[in-house]
């Protein structure tokens, strides 16, 4: 039970008499929070996800009406802007798009909910294993994201977090490779897909982050790349900056309430986000002179 905008999140090393070093948790009060999505924001991973799903589908020998299950670039763009999380994407595909579950090699399609869930669980587990291998080989942070994160981490008035709908197993590898152990240890909050019951566009993940930090949600700014993420942030009552990717560039982010959209974070700094909020509050215009025109 801490006061609003207060969380036990930082550690300090105190040198006591007799050279006894004690690590204690201290209360830190923040003015604002900066929350990053992972896939598509910290690094552009959507194509790696698509390739990993297709490899898992091939390995399981999935077919529908004799045709192999495969997600095209165009179709995956639709999926990522419609459904958050890997397992929900597969359920959506088989229940809403194809209207049937696939055969697995020579076996009949799963018919019960338990069998369908077991197939999705197995596919997701194999896909994650494949994806982690791709990350080790190909992961490169998007322009400006680490610089902005480091600037925020160095500001004692800003809480910093990562909120991703992906599974902990998948995201951990991404964060290890791109952020590194030291930067990860400085995050004030990290909420992943396994930590919440409802995936984006449901706002639960951002509501959970704000509650963990003890922050007023109106003082949280989210960095997202997709329509699904934007809807989650806005439903939580937070401001949202979009750093779009080639697969999301044509989405009407301003029409859905985004405060700003940019092709990457290379020209974005803390002042362009939080100075207007400090001066004008909820009505502030963010990233003036930087963001794309509506």
Backbone bond lengths (Angstrom), bond angles and torsions (degrees), N, CA, C in turn:
res aa  C-N    CA-C-N  psi(-1)  N-CA   C-N-CA  omega(-1)  CA-C   N-CA-C  phi
1 X - - - 1.468 - - 1.523 111.32 -
2 X 1.320 116.44 81.60 1.453 120.18 179.35 1.520 110.08 -105.07
3 X 1.317 115.08 162.80 1.458 120.25 179.12 1.517 109.60 -66.19
4 X 1.328 115.41 158.39 1.451 120.80 178.74 1.528 110.85 -54.55
5 X 1.350 114.84 141.13 1.459 123.08 178.23 1.523 112.34 66.21
6 X 1.309 117.16 26.80 1.453 120.96 178.06 1.519 109.13 -127.69
7 X 1.324 116.69 138.12 1.453 119.92 178.15 1.512 109.64 -149.14
8 X 1.327 116.13 149.89 1.454 119.85 173.37 1.519 106.70 -84.14
9 X 1.306 116.80 98.29 1.450 118.32 -171.04 1.511 114.92 -136.30
10 X 1.305 119.28 -17.28 1.447 119.80 -178.22 1.530 110.31 -114.41
11 X 1.329 115.53 155.74 1.445 120.52 178.13 1.516 109.44 -118.05
12 X 1.316 115.66 145.21 1.450 120.30 176.72 1.516 109.38 -128.40
13 X 1.319 115.95 143.19 1.455 121.50 176.40 1.524 108.38 -98.76
14 X 1.318 116.73 122.73 1.462 121.33 -177.46 1.528 109.01 -115.33
15 X 1.322 117.04 129.96 1.455 122.92 178.70 1.521 108.43 -91.92
16 X 1.313 115.71 112.19 1.459 121.69 -178.99 1.532 109.60 -98.79
17 X 1.324 117.39 167.75 1.472 120.09 175.86 1.519 111.06 -53.04
18 X 1.322 116.55 153.93 1.460 124.39 -179.25 1.528 111.74 66.83
19 X 1.350 115.53 20.97 1.465 121.45 175.76 1.528 113.06 59.20
20 X 1.334 116.18 32.09 1.457 119.78 175.49 1.523 108.10 -87.09
21 X 1.324 117.19 120.23 1.460 121.62 -178.83 1.515 108.73 -99.62
22 X 1.324 116.38 125.54 1.453 121.48 -177.84 1.525 109.00 -122.80
23 X 1.311 116.08 133.70 1.464 121.48 174.72 1.520 107.20 -97.14
24 X 1.330 117.15 121.63 1.455 120.30 179.68 1.516 110.15 -125.09
25 X 1.303 115.15 150.40 1.446 121.35 174.28 1.522 108.31 -85.68
26 X 1.340 116.30 137.38 1.455 119.28 -179.85 1.519 110.19 -124.81
27 X 1.299 115.56 149.75 1.449 120.58 177.59 1.529 109.41 -75.79
28 X 1.315 115.68 131.16 1.452 120.38 179.36 1.520 108.36 -125.46
29 X 1.305 116.83 130.86 1.452 121.54 179.02 1.521 109.30 -103.24
30 X 1.325 116.67 130.20 1.456 121.91 -177.37 1.523 111.04 -113.20
31 X 1.325 115.23 147.17 1.463 120.25 174.60 1.522 111.48 -83.74
32 X 1.340 116.16 -37.05 1.458 121.99 -175.88 1.524 109.95 -145.06
33 X 1.341 115.12 168.01 1.465 121.01 174.14 1.526 109.22 -129.89
34 X 1.318 116.59 142.22 1.457 123.55 175.26 1.525 107.60 -118.31
35 X 1.328 116.02 114.46 1.461 122.11 -173.59 1.527 110.33 -114.64
36 X 1.320 116.80 123.72 1.459 122.42 -178.00 1.525 111.04 -102.91
37 X 1.321 116.46 132.55 1.458 120.43 162.12 1.530 106.20 -68.84
38 X 1.333 117.29 168.44 1.462 119.56 -179.20 1.525 111.54 -104.24
39 X 1.328 117.19 -72.95 1.466 120.95 -176.76 1.523 110.78 -63.34
40 X 1.327 116.14 123.37 1.452 121.19 179.74 1.512 113.48 91.33
41 X 1.337 117.61 -18.61 1.468 121.91 179.44 1.522 110.40 -107.04
42 X 1.331 116.58 -58.76 1.455 119.55 178.61 1.531 110.21 -72.58
43 X 1.306 116.50 -39.78 1.464 120.38 170.31 1.519 108.27 -150.43
44 X 1.319 114.89 156.52 1.457 120.65 -176.61 1.520 108.54 -84.91
45 X 1.333 115.20 100.60 1.458 120.34 -170.28 1.521 114.37 -113.15
46 X 1.320 117.93 -6.34 1.463 119.00 -169.70 1.530 112.68 -60.20
47 X 1.319 117.92 -39.11 1.461 119.28 178.67 1.523 110.59 -67.63
48 X 1.332 117.27 -34.24 1.460 119.88 176.88 1.531 110.38 -66.61
49 X 1.326 116.54 -39.39 1.466 119.84 175.15 1.531 110.47 -60.34
50 X 1.322 117.14 -47.21 1.466 121.03 -178.00 1.523 110.72 -59.83
51 X 1.323 116.70 -47.23 1.458 120.81 179.92 1.525 111.35 -61.95
52 X 1.334 116.38 -38.99 1.461 120.45 -179.79 1.531 111.13 -67.39
53 X 1.341 117.14 -40.93 1.464 119.78 176.44 1.526 110.51 -61.04
54 X 1.323 117.08 -46.79 1.457 119.75 -178.23 1.522 111.82 -63.57
55 X 1.325 117.05 -36.38 1.462 119.40 177.12 1.525 110.69 -66.29
56 X 1.344 116.07 -40.06 1.471 119.36 177.32 1.525 111.01 -65.66
57 X 1.331 117.31 -39.26 1.468 120.82 177.66 1.530 110.72 -62.12
58 X 1.339 116.48 -42.92 1.473 119.85 179.96 1.519 111.00 -65.62
59 X 1.335 116.19 -41.59 1.465 119.59 -179.15 1.524 111.71 -63.07
60 X 1.329 116.88 -33.96 1.465 121.53 179.28 1.528 112.03 -84.63
61 X 1.333 116.37 -5.27 1.476 122.71 -179.49 1.526 111.28 56.42
62 X 1.329 115.57 51.14 1.462 120.82 179.08 1.520 110.72 -79.00
63 X 1.312 116.03 131.75 1.470 121.16 175.21 1.521 110.01 -140.29
64 X 1.330 115.16 148.85 1.459 122.36 172.20 1.516 107.29 -129.21
65 X 1.323 116.44 121.17 1.468 122.05 -176.38 1.536 111.73 54.12
66 X 1.316 114.49 38.45 1.458 119.79 176.63 1.516 115.15 83.13
67 X 1.346 118.09 -6.12 1.457 121.65 -178.57 1.525 110.36 -102.90
68 X 1.329 117.76 137.79 1.471 119.65 179.53 1.529 111.27 -65.22
69 X 1.322 115.95 145.87 1.463 121.17 175.84 1.525 108.31 -78.34
70 X 1.326 116.04 123.34 1.461 120.81 179.73 1.516 109.03 -151.82
71 X 1.327 115.65 136.44 1.462 120.88 179.15 1.522 109.58 -100.60
72 X 1.327 115.77 121.87 1.466 121.26 177.91 1.526 109.68 -77.74
73 X 1.328 115.94 167.45 1.466 120.68 176.96 1.524 110.20 -59.75
74 X 1.337 116.22 -46.61 1.463 120.39 -177.69 1.528 111.40 -63.35
75 X 1.327 116.72 -41.59 1.464 119.59 -179.30 1.523 111.06 -69.75
76 X 1.319 117.57 -38.59 1.464 119.36 179.86 1.532 111.11 -66.74
77 X 1.340 116.40 -32.07 1.466 119.18 174.11 1.522 110.46 -59.34
78 X 1.326 115.87 -41.18 1.468 120.09 178.16 1.528 110.18 -65.19
79 X 1.325 116.30 -45.53 1.462 120.48 -179.19 1.523 111.92 -58.41
80 X 1.342 116.49 -48.15 1.459 118.59 -174.31 1.519 112.66 -70.11
81 X 1.320 117.32 -19.56 1.462 120.49 176.87 1.525 112.41 -97.51
82 X 1.350 115.64 5.74 1.455 120.70 -179.58 1.516 112.45 -119.36
83 X 1.333 116.51 -40.24 1.462 121.87 -171.22 1.520 110.09 -130.48
84 X 1.329 117.10 133.52 1.458 121.66 176.92 1.518 111.33 -96.41
85 X 1.337 116.97 139.59 1.458 121.36 178.17 1.513 112.66 90.75
86 X 1.332 116.41 148.23 1.460 121.47 -175.07 1.515 114.61 -71.24
87 X 1.317 117.24 -49.12 1.462 119.72 -179.60 1.529 111.56 -63.16
88 X 1.345 118.83 -43.79 1.469 118.07 175.67 1.532 113.04 -59.71
89 X 1.345 117.17 -33.65 1.465 119.36 177.20 1.527 110.90 -62.06
90 X 1.331 116.58 -44.32 1.464 119.54 -179.80 1.523 111.53 -67.20
91 X 1.331 117.14 -42.51 1.467 119.22 176.53 1.527 110.27 -60.42
92 X 1.318 116.61 -43.27 1.463 120.57 179.22 1.523 110.36 -59.42
93 X 1.328 115.59 -44.43 1.471 119.58 -178.07 1.522 111.08 -61.24
94 X 1.326 116.92 -49.35 1.466 119.52 -174.82 1.521 113.23 -77.51
95 X 1.329 116.81 -27.68 1.465 119.03 -177.97 1.519 113.44 -94.19
96 X 1.320 117.16 -32.60 1.459 119.84 -175.30 1.531 113.68 -105.77
97 X 1.330 116.80 -36.01 1.473 119.46 -176.65 1.522 111.66 -89.12
98 X 1.327 116.94 -59.34 1.472 119.86 -177.95 1.523 112.16 -84.98
99 X 1.329 116.72 -20.38 1.467 123.04 -179.16 1.524 112.59 64.28
100 X 1.310 117.98 17.09 1.458 121.69 176.46 1.519 110.12 -160.74
101 X 1.327 115.26 151.70 1.453 120.12 176.26 1.528 109.24 -85.13
102 X 1.325 117.03 156.54 1.463 119.68 -174.66 1.519 113.23 -84.86
103 X 1.325 114.55 161.50 1.455 120.58 165.36 1.528 107.35 -72.59
104 X 1.317 116.31 148.04 1.460 121.91 176.91 1.525 106.81 -113.73
105 X 1.338 116.03 103.05 1.468 121.82 -170.64 1.529 107.45 57.84
106 X 1.321 117.71 -120.84 1.471 120.04 -178.53 1.517 112.73 -97.09
107 X 1.346 117.12 4.33 1.462 120.66 -178.15 1.521 111.27 -84.05
108 X 1.308 115.78 149.91 1.461 121.20 177.78 1.526 109.71 -66.75
109 X 1.323 117.14 155.59 1.464 119.80 178.18 1.525 111.25 -59.70
110 X 1.322 117.95 146.04 1.470 120.22 176.16 1.519 109.73 -61.74
111 X 1.324 116.63 135.77 1.463 120.13 -174.11 1.524 113.32 -108.88
112 X 1.318 118.32 -29.22 1.460 120.33 -179.71 1.523 109.86 -94.98
113 X 1.335 115.89 161.04 1.465 119.86 178.21 1.525 111.09 -61.42
114 X 1.325 116.87 -36.25 1.462 120.46 179.22 1.527 110.91 -64.63
115 X 1.327 117.02 -43.40 1.461 120.84 179.50 1.529 110.89 -66.95
116 X 1.326 116.51 -39.71 1.458 120.25 178.83 1.532 111.21 -65.31
117 X 1.326 115.82 -41.77 1.466 119.62 177.90 1.526 110.72 -64.15
118 X 1.319 117.23 -39.78 1.461 120.83 179.73 1.522 111.11 -63.19
119 X 1.333 116.61 -40.36 1.466 119.88 178.28 1.524 110.78 -64.71
120 X 1.326 116.61 -46.73 1.466 120.50 -179.95 1.526 110.46 -61.55
121 X 1.324 116.97 -42.26 1.471 120.57 179.04 1.521 111.06 -60.66
122 X 1.334 116.75 -43.89 1.469 120.96 -178.78 1.524 111.17 -67.16
123 X 1.333 116.63 -41.17 1.461 120.40 178.65 1.526 110.68 -63.88
124 X 1.336 116.39 -43.42 1.466 119.85 -179.22 1.523 111.21 -64.27
125 X 1.329 116.77 -39.72 1.460 120.35 179.82 1.527 110.96 -63.10
126 X 1.341 116.80 -44.44 1.469 119.94 179.61 1.521 110.73 -69.43
127 X 1.311 116.60 -41.43 1.466 120.21 177.59 1.518 110.95 -57.96
128 X 1.337 117.00 -43.65 1.461 120.51 -179.23 1.524 111.17 -62.33
129 X 1.322 116.75 -40.71 1.468 120.85 177.39 1.528 110.84 -60.55
130 X 1.318 116.48 -44.29 1.465 121.21 178.56 1.523 110.61 -64.29
131 X 1.324 115.28 -45.09 1.469 121.82 -177.47 1.525 111.37 -61.30
132 X 1.315 116.53 -41.09 1.456 119.42 179.79 1.524 111.19 -61.65
133 X 1.318 116.56 -36.27 1.458 119.46 175.25 1.513 111.99 -64.51
134 X 1.339 117.17 -40.77 1.462 121.15 177.01 1.523 110.86 -61.26
135 X 1.331 116.21 -41.90 1.464 120.78 -177.82 1.529 110.52 -61.38
136 X 1.316 116.48 -44.49 1.464 119.88 -179.73 1.526 111.29 -59.74
137 X 1.333 116.33 -33.38 1.464 121.18 -176.34 1.525 112.59 -85.31
138 X 1.347 118.00 -35.24 1.457 120.05 -162.95 1.526 116.26 -127.32
139 X 1.332 118.33 -1.20 1.464 119.67 -172.31 1.523 112.11 -70.24
140 X 1.342 116.54 125.40 1.466 123.16 175.67 1.532 107.63 -136.24
141 X 1.342 119.08 124.87 1.473 120.19 179.85 1.528 111.36 -60.05
142 X 1.326 116.23 148.05 1.456 120.74 176.61 1.533 109.90 -71.17
143 X 1.330 117.08 153.32 1.476 120.49 -176.64 1.522 112.71 -56.42
144 X 1.321 115.70 130.32 1.457 122.25 172.13 1.505 116.57 84.98
145 X 1.343 118.69 -13.96 1.463 119.33 -172.14 1.530 112.02 -69.69
146 X 1.311 118.42 -42.72 1.463 119.60 -179.69 1.525 111.30 -69.61
147 X 1.329 116.36 -35.80 1.463 120.00 178.16 1.527 110.93 -63.75
148 X 1.349 116.66 -43.54 1.462 119.94 178.64 1.527 110.62 -66.42
149 X 1.316 117.15 -41.70 1.452 120.84 179.52 1.527 110.84 -63.13
150 X 1.327 116.99 -43.45 1.468 120.18 179.78 1.525 111.45 -64.46
151 X 1.328 115.94 -38.66 1.462 120.14 178.15 1.525 110.34 -62.50
152 X 1.338 116.06 -40.87 1.463 120.22 179.48 1.529 111.36 -69.92
153 X 1.324 116.66 -40.74 1.466 120.25 179.47 1.527 111.93 -62.92
154 X 1.321 116.37 -29.31 1.472 120.82 -179.77 1.520 112.59 -82.30
155 X 1.338 117.41 -9.66 1.466 121.69 -179.10 1.526 109.00 -96.30
156 X 1.332 118.00 114.88 1.469 120.03 -176.71 1.523 114.64 -68.36
157 X 1.334 117.31 -8.63 1.471 119.49 179.92 1.527 112.35 -94.54
158 X 1.348 117.02 -4.43 1.457 121.48 -175.87 1.523 110.29 -116.15
159 X 1.331 117.01 123.46 1.465 121.36 170.63 1.530 107.90 -85.01
160 X 1.321 116.81 144.83 1.467 121.41 -175.27 1.524 109.49 -127.32
161 X 1.335 116.43 135.79 1.456 119.22 179.79 1.512 113.24 -149.53
162 X 1.330 114.68 167.95 1.456 123.13 174.15 1.521 107.74 -121.44
163 X 1.330 116.81 132.32 1.466 122.56 179.68 1.528 108.25 -131.79
164 X 1.321 116.99 104.81 1.459 121.49 -175.68 1.514 111.14 -125.20
165 X 1.328 116.37 138.69 1.460 121.12 178.25 1.520 112.42 -78.13
166 X 1.337 117.69 -11.10 1.458 120.67 -179.49 1.524 110.91 -71.69
167 X 1.323 115.83 162.04 1.451 120.30 -178.75 1.524 110.99 -67.07
168 X 1.331 115.25 155.22 1.465 120.93 -179.41 1.527 110.76 -59.12
169 X 1.334 116.52 -39.51 1.466 120.39 -178.53 1.516 111.12 -62.05
170 X 1.338 116.73 -41.44 1.462 120.37 -179.05 1.524 111.85 -74.14
171 X 1.324 117.19 -45.67 1.462 120.96 -175.01 1.522 111.46 -69.25
172 X 1.328 117.14 -35.78 1.458 120.13 -179.07 1.518 111.25 -56.63
173 X 1.317 116.96 -42.64 1.468 120.35 178.54 1.523 110.80 -64.14
174 X 1.332 117.38 -42.93 1.460 120.94 178.57 1.521 110.67 -59.98
175 X 1.323 116.82 -47.06 1.462 120.72 -177.95 1.529 111.55 -67.99
176 X 1.320 116.47 -37.95 1.466 119.48 177.45 1.522 111.15 -60.34
177 X 1.329 115.57 -44.73 1.464 120.54 -175.43 1.526 111.55 -73.98
178 X 1.327 117.30 -41.42 1.467 119.95 -172.46 1.526 113.83 -90.91
179 X 1.328 117.56 -41.33 1.463 120.38 -177.29 1.521 112.15 -89.70
180 X 1.313 116.49 -38.42 1.452 119.97 -174.78 1.520 111.15 85.63
181 X 1.323 116.01 159.08 1.462 121.18 -173.84 1.524 112.76 -63.53
182 X 1.328 118.04 -40.89 1.462 120.42 -176.28 1.523 111.27 -65.66
183 X 1.321 116.82 -46.79 1.466 120.10 -179.94 1.527 110.71 -65.33
184 X 1.318 117.31 -41.26 1.462 120.96 178.58 1.523 111.24 -60.03
185 X 1.322 116.53 -38.66 1.469 120.17 -177.28 1.518 112.21 -66.64
186 X 1.326 117.00 -19.71 1.458 121.01 -178.83 1.525 113.02 -88.86
187 X 1.333 117.76 -10.12 1.463 119.84 179.16 1.521 110.02 -62.40
188 X 1.305 116.03 139.23 1.462 120.97 179.61 1.517 112.97 -83.49
189 X 1.327 116.28 -23.67 1.460 120.08 178.52 1.528 108.00 -155.98
190 X 1.338 115.79 144.72 1.463 121.42 175.79 1.522 107.16 -143.76
191 X 1.338 116.13 107.29 1.464 122.02 -178.39 1.527 107.74 -112.08
192 X 1.344 116.21 123.88 1.463 120.72 -175.97 1.526 110.49 -117.91
193 X 1.328 115.39 173.25 1.457 120.53 -173.84 1.516 114.10 -56.59
194 X 1.335 116.63 -33.69 1.466 120.20 179.69 1.528 112.50 -71.48
195 X 1.317 116.89 -15.31 1.465 121.28 -175.34 1.527 113.14 -86.49
196 X 1.326 117.30 -10.33 1.465 120.78 -177.14 1.525 109.82 -131.09
197 X 1.316 115.22 153.72 1.466 120.12 179.94 1.524 111.74 -83.02
198 X 1.336 116.59 -34.35 1.461 120.67 -173.93 1.532 109.90 -111.87
199 X 1.309 116.14 130.74 1.458 121.57 -176.35 1.526 110.85 -87.97
200 X 1.325 115.98 163.63 1.465 120.91 172.06 1.534 108.38 -56.50
201 X 1.324 118.88 140.79 1.461 129.30 16.80 1.532 115.86 -83.80
202 X 1.332 117.99 4.19 1.461 118.65 172.94 1.534 108.32 -61.81
203 X 1.326 118.25 141.09 1.471 120.92 -175.98 1.522 114.77 -81.22
204 X 1.341 118.49 4.03 1.463 120.39 -172.21 1.526 112.95 -54.05
205 X 1.331 117.67 -40.81 1.461 119.24 -175.86 1.530 111.45 -64.50
206 X 1.340 117.19 -37.95 1.462 120.00 178.99 1.526 111.79 -78.51
207 X 1.318 116.51 -34.02 1.466 118.99 174.12 1.530 110.61 -62.27
208 X 1.334 115.40 -39.47 1.461 120.28 179.77 1.526 110.98 -65.81
209 X 1.327 116.51 -41.15 1.467 120.23 178.72 1.521 110.99 -62.10
210 X 1.335 116.65 -45.73 1.465 120.33 179.95 1.525 111.25 -63.13
211 X 1.342 116.52 -41.17 1.458 120.15 179.44 1.530 110.95 -65.36
212 X 1.325 116.52 -39.54 1.465 121.06 179.52 1.522 110.93 -62.81
213 X 1.326 115.55 -39.27 1.463 120.46 179.75 1.522 113.29 -82.10
214 X 1.328 116.25 -15.32 1.457 119.67 -173.94 1.512 111.93 70.96
215 X 1.345 116.37 30.23 1.464 121.44 -174.66 1.520 112.29 -98.45
216 X 1.314 116.14 144.74 1.456 122.56 166.96 1.534 106.89 -66.40
217 X 1.326 117.15 125.38 1.470 119.95 -174.52 1.519 112.85 -62.96
218 X 1.327 117.22 -25.49 1.464 119.95 179.26 1.532 111.42 -69.81
219 X 1.331 117.12 -12.02 1.460 121.00 179.08 1.521 112.42 -105.16
220 X 1.324 115.74 14.23 1.464 121.88 177.07 1.530 109.49 -104.13
221 X 1.321 116.22 133.90 1.457 122.21 176.00 1.526 108.05 -116.50
222 X 1.319 115.22 127.21 1.462 121.99 -177.50 1.528 109.53 -105.07
223 X 1.331 115.97 140.31 1.468 121.18 172.46 1.518 107.47 -108.55
224 X 1.324 116.33 116.78 1.458 122.58 -176.80 1.525 110.23 -129.49
225 X 1.343 115.56 171.37 1.468 119.88 179.27 1.512 113.13 -127.56
226 X 1.329 118.37 -9.46 1.463 120.53 -172.88 1.518 111.43 -130.60
227 X 1.329 114.81 166.32 1.451 120.62 177.74 1.530 110.93 -66.33
228 X 1.332 116.66 -36.69 1.463 120.37 178.22 1.526 110.31 -60.50
229 X 1.330 116.93 -45.57 1.454 120.72 179.69 1.510 112.75 -67.00
230 X 1.337 116.34 -40.40 1.466 120.60 177.65 1.525 110.85 -59.90
231 X 1.322 116.94 -44.81 1.466 119.93 -179.19 1.521 111.43 -63.87
232 X 1.329 117.00 -36.11 1.463 120.23 177.26 1.525 110.59 -64.53
233 X 1.330 115.99 -44.97 1.463 120.19 -179.01 1.526 111.82 -64.61
234 X 1.323 116.77 -46.46 1.464 120.08 -178.18 1.528 111.43 -68.24
235 X 1.339 117.10 -35.39 1.467 119.73 177.26 1.519 111.20 -65.90
236 X 1.333 116.31 -25.58 1.463 120.62 177.11 1.526 111.89 -82.78
237 X 1.327 117.53 -5.21 1.459 120.47 -179.33 1.509 113.70 81.61
238 X 1.339 116.49 25.60 1.463 121.28 -178.68 1.520 111.07 -108.43
239 X 1.307 116.26 160.19 1.458 121.24 173.63 1.522 108.36 -82.88
240 X 1.332 116.11 152.67 1.461 119.08 -174.41 1.519 111.32 -139.73
241 X 1.322 115.05 129.19 1.462 123.32 172.70 1.518 107.34 -106.56
242 X 1.308 116.86 128.24 1.468 122.12 -179.33 1.527 110.28 -100.90
243 X 1.331 116.11 126.42 1.456 121.51 168.66 1.524 106.15 -111.53
244 X 1.314 115.52 94.91 1.460 120.19 -168.42 1.523 111.93 -78.38
245 X 1.317 114.22 161.43 1.461 122.74 177.46 1.530 108.06 -113.61
246 X 1.330 118.24 171.16 1.470 119.06 177.69 1.530 113.27 -54.89
247 X 1.329 116.61 -32.49 1.465 118.89 -177.48 1.522 113.07 -81.71
248 X 1.341 118.33 -11.81 1.467 120.38 179.81 1.529 112.50 -119.15
249 X 1.320 117.16 2.38 1.472 121.02 -172.58 1.522 113.84 -60.48
250 X 1.323 117.78 -29.72 1.460 120.94 -175.83 1.524 114.04 -89.17
251 X 1.310 117.40 -1.05 1.466 120.40 -179.93 1.533 110.77 -69.66
252 X 1.338 116.29 148.73 1.467 121.60 -178.75 1.529 109.53 -87.14
253 X 1.312 116.16 72.54 1.458 121.01 -176.61 1.528 112.26 -65.53
254 X 1.327 117.26 -39.91 1.466 118.85 178.98 1.522 110.73 -65.52
255 X 1.319 116.35 -35.20 1.458 120.25 177.89 1.515 112.99 -63.60
256 X 1.323 116.13 -24.55 1.476 121.55 179.44 1.523 112.11 -97.79
257 X 1.351 117.14 5.16 1.456 119.38 171.81 1.509 117.26 103.66
258 X 1.332 118.84 8.46 1.465 119.86 178.40 1.518 110.68 -62.05
259 X 1.323 116.16 140.55 1.471 120.65 177.60 1.524 111.19 -76.49
260 X 1.330 117.13 -28.45 1.464 121.01 -179.54 1.519 109.14 -162.72
261 X 1.333 115.46 153.54 1.464 119.64 170.75 1.518 108.66 -138.66
262 X 1.322 114.87 140.92 1.465 122.40 -178.64 1.523 108.47 -141.98
263 X 1.347 117.91 154.17 1.467 119.74 179.47 1.521 112.88 -69.76
264 X 1.326 117.15 -26.15 1.465 122.06 174.41 1.532 107.73 -163.11
265 X 1.313 116.82 178.64 1.466 121.12 -175.38 1.525 112.81 -97.84
266 X 1.318 116.92 14.35 1.455 120.83 -175.77 1.517 114.95 -58.07
267 X 1.335 117.42 -32.42 1.468 121.06 -178.61 1.528 112.79 -106.43
268 X 1.324 116.83 8.55 1.464 121.08 -175.90 1.528 109.64 -98.06
269 X 1.330 116.87 132.23 1.461 121.15 174.70 1.525 109.79 -130.63
270 X 1.317 115.91 174.03 1.465 119.81 -177.43 1.515 112.55 -59.71
271 X 1.343 116.57 -39.20 1.459 119.71 -177.16 1.526 111.49 -60.94
272 X 1.332 117.09 -39.04 1.465 119.96 -177.77 1.522 112.07 -68.73
273 X 1.341 116.67 -21.57 1.460 120.64 178.70 1.526 111.64 -93.27
274 X 1.340 116.08 -51.26 1.463 119.08 -167.15 1.525 115.57 -99.05
275 X 1.330 118.71 -22.76 1.468 118.25 176.46 1.524 111.62 -59.58
276 X 1.347 119.15 -45.90 1.470 118.49 177.32 1.527 112.71 -60.75
277 X 1.343 117.08 -36.03 1.462 119.62 179.28 1.518 111.57 -67.57
278 X 1.317 116.70 -37.01 1.464 120.19 178.05 1.533 110.73 -67.02
279 X 1.330 116.06 -35.57 1.462 120.15 -174.94 1.525 113.23 -84.73
280 X 1.359 116.81 -38.25 1.468 119.60 -171.51 1.523 114.29 -121.87
281 X 1.322 117.37 -4.00 1.453 119.52 177.61 1.516 113.44 70.47
282 X 1.321 115.62 -143.89 1.463 121.59 -172.48 1.523 113.66 -62.37
283 X 1.323 117.94 -23.45 1.463 120.77 -178.13 1.534 112.88 -89.57
284 X 1.307 118.01 8.20 1.454 122.11 -175.40 1.530 111.97 -65.53
285 X 1.328 115.24 147.13 1.458 122.52 176.34 1.535 107.09 -100.91
286 X 1.324 116.70 116.75 1.455 121.34 -174.69 1.518 112.94 -90.00
287 X 1.324 115.96 153.58 1.467 124.45 174.30 1.532 112.02 54.32
288 X 1.317 116.17 42.31 1.478 121.03 179.68 1.536 109.28 -62.45
289 X 1.319 116.07 130.75 1.454 121.01 179.95 1.517 114.01 80.04
290 X 1.320 117.15 -2.14 1.470 121.78 -178.75 1.521 110.81 -116.32
291 X 1.318 116.75 -43.24 1.457 121.03 -172.21 1.521 112.07 -71.88
292 X 1.340 115.22 158.41 1.450 121.88 175.21 1.528 109.84 -64.61
293 X 1.308 116.09 148.69 1.462 120.07 175.72 1.528 109.57 -69.64
294 X 1.323 117.45 148.56 1.492 120.30 177.35 1.520 111.09 -59.76
